[in-house]
């Protein structure tokens, strides 16, 4: 499951504002802001929409492991 910091990092990596991610994903910008700032939960369906939108833009989500925390990288 994605964590808020991953969504922030992913947006930055592809140059999306919150508003642009909202428009592309169909998830309200207020929902994205609440999730990214840790001020609220997000429905699994909405998180899936964000993930799919960011992956389509070239983001690869990296899970946390014993060596490092969760993160993102870009496809080649």
Secondary structure, 3 states (H helix, E strand, C coil): CCCHHHHHHHHHHHCCCHHHHHHHHCCCHHHHHHHHCCCCCCCHHHHHHHHHHHHHCCEEEECCCCCCCCEEEECC
